[in-house]
Amino acid sequence: MNEAENDKLAEVTNDAEKRGYVLSGDAEKIIKAMFKKEKKLGGLYCPCMNIALMEENEKKNYTCPCIDLEKDVKENGKCFCGLFVKKEKKNETS
């Protein structure tokens, strides 16, 4: 991973800890996908969302961590792209 990707990984790791979550075993892969999408769309958006079809005012809601994070983790044990997971779910996603 490059420096920017490592910085984002550190940022989301801290964010996960503050929220009582952990990162999945696929965290590096998800971060790389985020940066690949950034080149096309100009932001670090959730890599699983189809940002290109969204209105400009909607896009800001899907920068990582996105607006649906808390709801998704509560309902599914992980966020939509699988980056953030409940601590007890990590073994299932690694």
C-alpha positions in Angstrom: 0.0 0.0 0.0 1.2 3.5 -0.7 1.4 6.3 1.9 -2.0 7.8 1.2 -3.6 4.3 1.5 -1.7 3.6 4.7 -2.9 7.0 6.1 -6.5 6.1 5.3 -6.1 2.7 6.9 -4.8 4.4 10.1 -7.8 6.8 10.0 -10.4 4.1 9.6 -8.7 1.9 12.2 -9.0 4.8 14.7 -12.5 5.5 13.7 -13.4 1.8 14.1 -11.9 1.7 17.6 -13.8 4.9 18.7 -17.1 3.3 17.5 -16.3 -0.1 19.1 -15.8 -1.9 15.8 -12.9 -3.5 14.1 -11.8 -3.6 10.5 -12.4 -6.7 8.4 -9.6 -8.9 7.2 -10.2 -7.4 3.7 -9.5 -3.8 4.9 -6.4 -3.3 2.7 -8.3 -4.6 -0.4 -11.2 -2.3 0.4 -9.0 0.7 0.9 -7.2 0.1 -2.4 -10.6 -0.1 -4.1 -11.6 3.2 -2.5 -8.4 4.9 -3.9 -8.9 3.3 -7.4 -12.4 4.8 -7.4 -11.1 8.2 -6.2 -9.1 8.6 -9.4 -12.4 8.3 -11.4 -14.8 10.2 -9.1 -12.6 12.6 -7.1 -13.4 11.3 -3.6 -12.8 8.4 -1.2 -16.3 6.9 -1.5 -17.5 3.6 -0.4 -16.2 1.3 -3.1 -19.5 -0.7 -3.2 -21.8 2.2 -4.0 -22.5 3.4 -7.5 -21.5 7.0 -6.9 -21.5 7.9 -10.6 -25.3 7.6 -10.7 -25.8 9.9 -7.6 -26.6 13.5 -7.5 -23.7 15.7 -6.3 -25.4 16.5 -3.0 -25.9 12.7 -2.3 -22.3 11.8 -3.0 -20.9 13.5 0.1 -22.9 11.0 2.2 -20.9 8.1 0.9 -17.3 9.2 1.6 -15.9 6.6 4.0 -17.1 6.2 6.6 -20.5 6.7 5.0 -23.8 7.8 6.3 -25.2 4.3 6.5 -22.3 2.9 8.7 -24.0 2.8 12.0 -27.3 1.4 10.6 -25.6 -1.2 8.5 -23.4 -2.5 11.4 -26.4 -2.6 13.7 -28.5 -4.5 11.2 -25.9 -6.7 9.5 -22.9 -6.8 11.8 -20.9 -4.9 9.2 -21.0 -1.9 6.9 -22.2 -2.3 3.3 -18.7 -2.7 1.9 -17.5 -4.9 4.8 -14.8 -2.6 6.0 -16.2 -2.0 9.5 -17.5 -5.0 11.5 -18.8 -5.7 15.0 -16.0 -7.1 17.1 -17.7 -10.5 17.4 -18.3 -10.7 13.6 -14.6 -10.3 12.6 -13.8 -14.0 12.7 -16.7 -14.6 10.3 -15.4 -12.0 7.7 -11.7 -12.6 7.9 
